[in-house]
Amino acid sequence: MTIRIKASKAEFEAACTNGCVYGEIRGKRGLYCYAELGQEKNYIRSLNDNPNTEYKIFTGCSVFFAKTQEKLNQGEFEAEDLPNITVIIYC
């Protein structure tokens, strides 16, 4: 399973192998997430990618979801983590 996360510029730049990222799930407005990142891989752009957007891809990630930014900040997640997910972050 692959999840796309929209991250702030600072979160995007700080994202690295075995790091973490906070952001919003693409296509699920209002669904916030925290991802523990796995191994960073080379992102291969597709024709559908916005040329003005930066992307990174990570494999073997765990993702946690919250309905509000406040709940995310407090670690109050909606469900157990999804393990072994591929995460594409963008800004």
N, C-alpha and C positions, 0 to 999 in steps of 0.2 A: 504494500500500500504506500502511496506517495501523498504527502500533504504539503501544500504550498502555504507559507507563512509570510505575511507582509510585516516587515520589521522597520524600525526607525533606522536612520543612517548610522547612528552610533551603535545600535545593536548589531546591525549588519556587519559593520567594520570589525567589531569585536568578536564575531562568531568564528570559531576555529575548532579543529578536531578536539573532542572530549570537553568542549565548552558548553555553553547554553545560550538560548535566545528566548526573548519574550516577543510576542507579536499577536497579530490577528489572522484568523484562518481565512484564506481567500475563498470568496463565494459564500461565506457564512458570516455576514455582517453581525457584529456583536458577539462573536464567539472568540474569546481570547485564549491564548495558549502559552505554555512554557515548554520548551523542548530541551532535553539533555541530548546534545549532539554526539554522534558517533564519528566515523571517519569521513573527512572531507575528500571529495572526488572532484575531478575536472568537470565543470558544467559545460555541456554541449548545447549551444543555442539551437532553438527550432525556429521555423519560419513564423510561428505564432508569437514569439517573444517580442516584447516591446524593445526596440533598439535603444531607448533612453533609460532602460531599467537594468540594474545590476543583479546578478543571480549567483548563488552558491548552492551546492548540493551536498548532503551528508547522508550516509547510510548507517544503519544500526542505531537509530535514535529512539528515545522514549519521549512520548508526548502526553501532556496533561492539559485538560480543558477547563475553562471557567466561563460563566455567562457574563460576568462583569470584570472590569479592570480591578476593582477593589477586592473581589474574591480571589482573583489571580494573585494579587500582591500579598494577600493573607495566607496563600497556600490552600484555599478552600476550593478543591477541584470537583467538577461535576461527576467524574467517573475515574476509575482506576486508569493508570497509564496504559497507553498502547505501546508495547515494546516492539523493537526491530522494525521501525518505520523508516522510510526514506523521506527526508525533509528537504524541500527546496525553499530557501529564504530569498527574499527579494526586497529591494527598496528603490 
